[in-house]
Each structure stands twice: as structure tokens, then as C-alpha cells.
Amino acid sequence: MDLGLSRQVALVTAASRGLGAATALAFAREGARVAICARTQETLTTTSHHIAQETGAEVLAVTADVSKAADVTHLVNATVDRFGRLDILVINAGGPPSGNFMDLDASAWEQAIQLTLMSAVRLCYAAVPVMRQQGEGSILAMTSLSVKQPLDNLILSNSLRMGVVGLVKSLSNEVAADGIRVNAICPGWTHTERVDDLLQARAAKSGLAVEEEMAKVVTSIPLDRIADPEEFARAAIFLASPAASFITGVSLLVDGGQYRGAM
């Protein structure tokens, strides 16, 4: 199936590793030109070189912290300056710290709001005018299974990612007439460094081994395993691509069936 991504410009944030890196690589494999960002220049450079060498794609790497307004503006402007347009924006940011409500103070909430919710808001403010001028575009926000089913010890993520979904659903209605689609994609347990950290935090709290915590997770997934990042990335690039041209305002679960609800 041709996803229609050849020569399209895709900006993927927080893409030096994990789901962001896998998604950027998948876009490049389909012939897209890719812009990526991360806070750490060394890992960002390594990832951009890997994508370019493996795919031959043109890759722009911009050091940026999406929790900072000035960095977001610079990132989008740099992408448009380099490629002349912006077809796809994939909103991603590192997850906020784990913890239950009483483990966290107000400052942790403020920082998580900037990282998880306001980064999405600012990226949309920067990208929507560009896409409106083009007469088309696609925005995809990476959220989590937690928007459907809260996860233990992740109250910051559980709370704020629901705000991102509210933004996605509302904005999709507002910009549809401009030819812009806005969707969310909700990964479940996927083998990334973030998940390794979460499992270690759970093990420290429970006194169990990390392997035992992983086994508990797997028993909750009908497919009886966690995902590989490439499996998530394939779903993400489809939903963001022209091949999904009549899909907007949805939140797609990529969770191996872990969420058991009907809606």
C-alpha cells in the first residue's frame, strides 16, 4: 500500500530515541523528508545520522525542548525554512515522572503541564498557520493507553494526556475545513527505555524483580507480549499519512488489546 508519503515533510518531536525515533525512521523509509528534535544534541545527532544512512532520506536535526515556547517556535520555523513546507506534525514528549498523587507536589504538576499539555498546545499554534496556508496538513499527538484506562502510579500522565485528547478532538473540528486532520495515537506497553524505567520504578515500589513486574504487565495483554516500537510506528505513520485522508478526531489504541472497553 502506498501511503503517499514520498517527499512529504514530517516533523517528529522528542525523536532521538524510543517511539519518536521509531516513527521518524518509519516516515523516512516511506520516502518522507524528516525533521526531528530532542533536548540532547549528542543522541539527536546519532539518531539523525542513523536515519539518513539507513534510508537515504533528508533529515533535519534541531536541538529543542518542546516544553519551552521559544524552542517550539524555532523548531517549526527551522523545518519550514529547510523544506519549504510542513505536511505532518507528530507531537511527542518524554513522559512525566511516575508517582501517586501524594508522592508529588504542585511543582511536579506545573512541570508536567508544560511538558505534556502545553508542548502540544504550542506546537499546534506554530504548525496550524503553516498548514492553513498550504491548504492541507496532518497533526498526530502521541498520548497513551492511559487516556482510556488509567495506569497505576502514573497520575500525571493519566491526567494530562486526557487534556491532549481534548485538544485533539476540539481542534480537529475547528481546522477540518482548512484541510487539516488532527488525531491521537495511544500506545500501550511498548519496549522502550521509558517502559524500562517504569518497570524499575514499579519493582522498587513492590519489592518484586523487574522481570516479575513485566510478567504482570504481559498477563494483562491479550496478545501476550508487549509491542516493538516498529509496530507502533507503522500504525502512527499510516494515521498521519494521506492514506488515512478521511480519518480525523480519533484516538487509535495500539495496545495489543489491553483496553477491554467497547468504546
C-alpha positions as CSV (number, residue, x, y, z in Angstrom):
1,M,0.0,0.0,0.0
2,D,1.3,3.4,-1.0
3,L,0.9,5.7,2.0
4,G,1.5,8.8,-0.2
5,L,4.4,10.0,2.0
6,S,7.1,10.4,-0.7
7,R,8.6,13.9,-0.5
8,Q,6.2,14.9,2.3
9,V,7.8,16.8,5.2
10,A,7.2,15.2,8.7
11,L,8.3,16.8,11.9
12,V,8.6,14.4,14.8
13,T,9.4,15.8,18.2
14,A,11.3,14.1,21.0
15,A,12.6,11.7,18.4
16,S,16.2,10.8,19.5
17,R,15.0,7.5,20.9
18,G,12.0,5.4,21.7
19,L,8.7,5.8,19.9
20,G,9.7,9.1,18.4
21,A,12.8,7.7,16.8
22,A,11.0,4.7,15.5
23,T,8.3,6.9,14.0
24,A,10.8,9.2,12.3
25,L,12.6,6.2,10.8
26,A,9.4,4.8,9.5
27,F,8.5,8.0,7.8
28,A,11.9,8.1,6.2
29,R,11.6,4.6,5.0
30,E,8.4,5.6,3.1
31,G,10.3,8.4,1.4
32,A,9.4,11.4,3.6
33,R,11.8,14.2,4.4
34,V,12.1,14.3,8.2
35,A,12.8,16.8,10.9
36,I,13.4,15.6,14.4
37,C,14.2,17.3,17.7
38,A,15.4,16.4,21.2
39,R,17.0,18.1,24.1
40,T,20.3,16.3,24.0
41,Q,22.4,17.1,20.9
42,E,24.6,14.0,21.0
43,T,21.8,11.5,20.9
44,L,19.9,13.6,18.4
45,T,22.8,13.7,16.0
46,T,23.4,9.9,16.4
47,T,19.7,9.2,15.5
48,S,19.6,11.6,12.6
49,H,22.7,10.0,11.1
50,H,21.2,6.5,11.6
51,I,18.0,7.5,9.8
52,A,19.9,9.2,6.9
53,Q,22.3,6.3,6.4
54,E,19.6,3.6,6.6
55,T,17.1,5.3,4.3
56,G,18.9,7.9,2.3
57,A,16.3,10.4,3.5
58,E,17.0,14.1,4.1
59,V,16.9,14.6,7.8
60,L,17.0,17.9,9.8
61,A,18.0,17.6,13.4
62,V,17.2,20.6,15.7
63,T,18.1,20.7,19.4
64,A,14.9,21.8,21.2
65,D,13.0,21.4,24.4
66,V,9.3,21.3,23.5
67,S,8.3,22.5,27.0
68,K,9.8,25.9,26.1
69,A,7.8,28.3,23.9
70,A,10.8,29.8,22.1
71,D,12.2,26.4,21.2
72,V,8.9,25.3,19.7
73,T,8.8,28.4,17.5
74,H,12.4,27.9,16.4
75,L,11.8,24.2,15.6
76,V,8.8,24.8,13.4
77,N,10.4,27.8,11.7
78,A,13.6,25.8,11.1
79,T,11.6,23.0,9.5
80,V,9.7,25.3,7.1
81,D,12.9,27.2,6.3
82,R,14.7,24.0,5.4
83,F,12.0,22.2,3.5
84,G,9.6,24.9,2.4
85,R,6.5,23.3,4.0
86,L,5.2,21.2,6.8
87,D,2.9,18.3,5.9
88,I,2.9,16.3,9.1
89,L,3.5,17.2,12.7
90,V,3.9,14.3,15.2
91,I,3.6,15.7,18.8
92,N,5.6,13.7,21.2
93,A,7.3,14.5,24.5
94,G,9.0,12.4,27.2
95,G,6.5,11.2,29.8
96,P,6.2,13.0,33.1
97,P,7.5,11.4,36.3
98,S,5.8,8.4,37.7
99,G,4.1,8.6,41.1
100,N,0.9,8.5,43.0
101,F,-0.9,11.7,44.0
102,M,0.6,12.1,47.4
103,D,4.1,11.4,46.1
104,L,4.1,14.6,44.0
105,D,3.9,18.3,44.8
106,A,2.4,21.2,42.9
107,S,5.7,22.0,41.2
108,A,5.7,18.5,39.7
109,W,2.3,19.2,38.2
110,E,3.4,22.5,36.8
111,Q,6.4,21.0,35.1
112,A,4.3,18.1,33.7
113,I,1.7,20.6,32.4
114,Q,4.4,22.4,30.4
115,L,5.9,19.1,29.1
116,T,2.8,17.1,28.3
117,L,0.0,19.6,27.6
118,M,1.4,22.9,26.8
119,S,4.0,21.5,24.4
120,A,1.1,20.1,22.3
121,V,-0.7,23.4,22.5
122,R,2.4,25.4,21.4
123,L,3.3,23.0,18.6
124,C,-0.3,23.3,17.2
125,Y,-0.1,27.1,17.4
126,A,3.1,27.0,15.4
127,A,2.0,24.4,12.9
128,V,-1.6,25.2,12.1
129,P,-0.9,28.6,10.3
130,V,1.6,26.9,8.1
131,M,-0.8,24.1,7.2
132,R,-3.7,26.5,6.7
133,Q,-1.6,28.5,4.2
134,Q,-0.8,25.2,2.4
135,G,-4.5,24.1,2.4
136,E,-3.6,20.8,4.0
137,G,-1.8,19.1,6.8
138,S,-1.9,16.3,9.4
139,I,-1.3,16.5,13.1
140,L,-0.8,13.4,15.2
141,A,-0.4,13.5,19.0
142,M,1.2,10.6,20.8
143,T,-0.7,10.0,24.0
144,S,-1.1,6.7,25.9
145,L,-3.4,3.8,26.7
146,S,-4.0,5.8,30.0
147,V,-6.4,8.1,28.2
148,K,-8.8,5.2,28.1
149,Q,-7.7,3.2,31.2
150,P,-5.6,5.0,33.9
151,L,-2.4,3.2,34.7
152,D,-1.2,2.7,38.3
153,N,1.5,5.1,39.7
154,L,1.1,7.5,36.7
155,I,-1.3,10.1,37.9
156,L,0.5,12.9,36.0
157,S,0.3,11.1,32.7
158,N,-3.2,9.8,33.3
159,S,-4.5,13.3,34.0
160,L,-2.7,15.5,31.4
161,R,-2.8,13.2,28.4
162,M,-6.6,13.4,28.6
163,G,-6.2,17.1,28.2
164,V,-4.2,16.4,25.0
165,V,-7.0,14.2,23.7
166,G,-9.5,17.0,24.4
167,L,-7.3,19.4,22.4
168,V,-7.1,16.9,19.5
169,K,-10.9,16.3,19.4
170,S,-11.7,20.0,19.6
171,L,-9.0,21.2,17.2
172,S,-9.9,18.5,14.6
173,N,-13.4,20.1,14.3
174,E,-12.0,23.6,14.1
175,V,-9.5,23.0,11.3
176,A,-11.2,20.3,9.2
177,A,-12.4,23.0,6.7
178,D,-8.8,24.0,6.2
179,G,-7.9,20.5,5.0
180,I,-6.1,19.7,8.3
181,R,-6.6,16.4,10.1
182,V,-5.9,16.0,13.8
183,N,-5.7,12.6,15.5
184,A,-4.2,11.0,18.5
185,I,-2.4,7.6,18.8
186,C,-2.3,5.8,22.1
187,P,0.4,3.3,22.7
188,G,0.2,0.6,25.3
189,W,3.2,-1.2,26.8
190,T,6.0,-0.9,24.2
191,H,9.6,-1.9,24.7
192,T,11.3,1.5,25.1
193,E,13.7,3.0,27.7
194,R,10.7,4.8,29.2
195,V,9.0,1.5,29.8
196,D,12.1,0.0,31.3
197,D,12.2,3.0,33.7
198,L,8.6,2.5,34.7
199,L,9.1,-1.2,35.4
200,Q,12.1,-0.4,37.5
201,A,10.0,2.1,39.5
202,R,7.3,-0.5,40.0
203,A,9.8,-3.1,41.1
204,A,11.3,-0.6,43.6
205,K,7.8,0.1,45.0
206,S,6.6,-3.5,45.1
207,G,9.8,-5.3,46.1
208,L,9.5,-7.6,43.2
209,A,12.0,-8.2,40.4
210,V,11.7,-6.2,37.2
211,E,11.0,-9.5,35.4
212,E,8.1,-10.2,37.7
213,E,6.7,-6.8,37.0
214,M,7.0,-7.3,33.3
215,A,5.2,-10.7,33.6
216,K,2.3,-8.9,35.4
217,V,2.0,-6.5,32.6
218,V,2.1,-9.2,29.9
219,T,-0.7,-11.1,31.6
220,S,-3.0,-8.1,31.1
221,I,-2.4,-8.0,27.3
222,P,-4.4,-10.5,25.1
223,L,-1.6,-10.7,22.6
224,D,0.6,-12.0,25.5
225,R,3.5,-9.7,24.9
226,I,4.5,-6.0,24.8
227,A,4.9,-4.2,21.5
228,D,8.1,-3.5,19.5
229,P,8.5,0.3,18.7
230,E,8.3,-0.5,14.9
231,E,4.8,-2.0,15.4
232,F,3.7,1.3,16.9
233,A,5.5,3.3,14.3
234,R,3.7,1.6,11.4
235,A,0.3,2.5,12.8
236,A,1.4,6.0,13.5
237,I,2.7,6.8,10.0
238,F,-0.5,5.3,8.5
239,L,-2.7,7.5,10.6
240,A,-0.7,10.6,9.8
241,S,-0.4,9.8,6.1
242,P,-2.5,10.8,3.1
243,A,-3.7,7.1,3.1
244,A,-5.8,8.0,6.1
245,S,-7.3,11.0,4.4
246,F,-10.9,10.6,5.8
247,I,-9.8,9.9,9.4
248,T,-9.8,12.8,11.8
249,G,-10.6,13.4,15.5
250,V,-9.9,9.8,16.5
251,S,-7.7,8.3,19.3
252,L,-6.3,5.0,18.0
253,L,-5.2,2.4,20.5
254,V,-2.0,0.4,19.8
255,D,-2.1,-1.7,22.9
256,G,-2.4,-5.4,21.9
257,G,-6.0,-5.5,23.2
258,Q,-5.2,-4.4,26.7
259,Y,-8.1,-1.9,26.9
260,R,-11.2,-4.0,27.4
261,G,-13.9,-1.4,27.0
262,A,-16.2,-1.2,24.0
263,M,-15.7,2.5,23.3
